[in-house]
Amino acid sequence: MKTKTLHFNEKNTDIILFENYVNNKGTNNESRNRMKKLLSQAIDRGLTEKQRACIIGYYINGKKQKEIARELGIDSSTVSRHITVAKKKLKDFVSIFEGFTNTAESA
């Protein structure tokens, strides 16, 4: 497969970005927003209460695992385990859901 090198300049930037939008059926911002929505749904539907608390505390609120452990009354290694399991569940949920939406869009 041949690759094509594109150089952005004042004359072609809008054309290149529009072609990228058309070819990818959206912009990076739209893809990012769709992924945020998917992750939000996965957090709400696919995680236990403790997994949800650990993921939200760690990634959204920026807390340290020790702080989350103290708040939940569990060991910090348990927080780490909840985060690991939750990340796997989220990854699986999003990949299944994206596969479903991509199949539905192409139909």
Buried (B, 14 or more C-beta within 10 A) or exposed (E): EEEEEEEEEEEEEEEEEEEEEEEEEBEEEEEEEEEEEBBEEBBEEBBEEBBBBBBBBBBEEEBEBEBBBEEBEBEBEBBBBBBEBBBEBBEEBBEEBEEEEEEEEEE
